[in-house]
Amino acid sequence: MTLSSHLQELRKKHQSLSDAVESALRSPGSDDLEIAKLKKQKLLLKEEISRLSAN
């Protein structure tokens, strides 16, 4: 897998997590712990994307 294709996959996952967070926030009775977990995963992906892009 090339670096650019890896970054593209990470960006897709980041967008998917972003959509999941937005959906959970709109849903009544959503689990705050699950939302926090999704946000943490999203942040880790963003940091990985930034790290790889800087190289």
Contacts in CASP RR format, 6 or more apart in sequence:
PFRMAT RR
TARGET T0000
AUTHOR 0000-0000-0000
METHOD contacts of the structure
MODEL  1
MTLSSHLQELRKKHQSLSDAVESALRSPGSDDLEIAKLKKQKLLLKEEIS
RLSAN
1 9 0 8 1.000
3 52 0 8 1.000
3 55 0 8 1.000
6 52 0 8 1.000
7 49 0 8 1.000
7 52 0 8 1.000
7 53 0 8 1.000
10 45 0 8 1.000
10 48 0 8 1.000
10 49 0 8 1.000
10 52 0 8 1.000
11 49 0 8 1.000
13 45 0 8 1.000
14 42 0 8 1.000
14 45 0 8 1.000
14 46 0 8 1.000
14 49 0 8 1.000
17 38 0 8 1.000
17 41 0 8 1.000
17 42 0 8 1.000
17 45 0 8 1.000
18 42 0 8 1.000
20 38 0 8 1.000
21 35 0 8 1.000
21 38 0 8 1.000
21 39 0 8 1.000
21 42 0 8 1.000
24 30 0 8 1.000
24 31 0 8 1.000
24 34 0 8 1.000
24 35 0 8 1.000
24 38 0 8 1.000
25 35 0 8 1.000
END
